[in-house]
């Protein structure tokens, strides 16, 4: 019971941290995609 309570209390913080990491990864991935797309279009 105590463990579940602690996990429930920590859950939002852990999820928030994971969400931030995912946002950073997704953002850098999209930026890289845009960069490669622009390079590909500019190279033609």
C-alpha positions as CSV (number, residue, x, y, z in Angstrom):
1,X,0.0,0.0,0.0
2,X,2.8,2.4,0.9
3,X,4.6,1.6,-2.3
4,X,1.5,2.2,-4.4
5,X,0.9,5.5,-2.7
6,X,4.5,6.6,-3.3
7,X,4.3,5.5,-6.9
8,X,1.0,7.4,-7.4
9,X,2.6,10.5,-5.8
10,X,5.7,10.2,-8.0
11,X,3.8,9.2,-11.1
12,X,3.0,12.6,-12.5
13,X,6.5,13.9,-11.9
14,X,8.1,10.9,-13.7
15,X,5.5,11.2,-16.5
16,X,6.2,14.9,-16.8
17,X,10.0,14.2,-17.1
18,X,9.4,11.5,-19.7
19,X,7.1,13.9,-21.6
20,X,9.8,16.5,-21.6
21,X,12.4,14.1,-22.9
22,X,10.0,12.9,-25.6
23,X,9.2,16.5,-26.6
24,X,13.0,17.2,-26.9
25,X,13.6,14.0,-28.9
26,X,10.6,14.7,-31.2
27,X,11.5,18.3,-31.6
28,X,15.1,17.6,-32.6
29,X,13.9,14.8,-34.9
30,X,11.5,17.2,-36.7
31,X,14.2,19.9,-36.8
32,X,16.6,17.4,-38.4
33,X,13.9,16.3,-40.9
34,X,13.3,20.0,-41.9
35,X,17.0,20.6,-42.2
36,X,17.5,17.5,-44.4
37,X,14.5,18.4,-46.5
38,X,15.7,22.0,-47.0
39,X,19.2,20.7,-47.9
40,X,17.7,18.2,-50.3
41,X,15.6,20.8,-52.0
42,X,18.4,23.3,-52.1
43,X,20.8,20.8,-53.6
44,X,18.7,20.1,-56.6
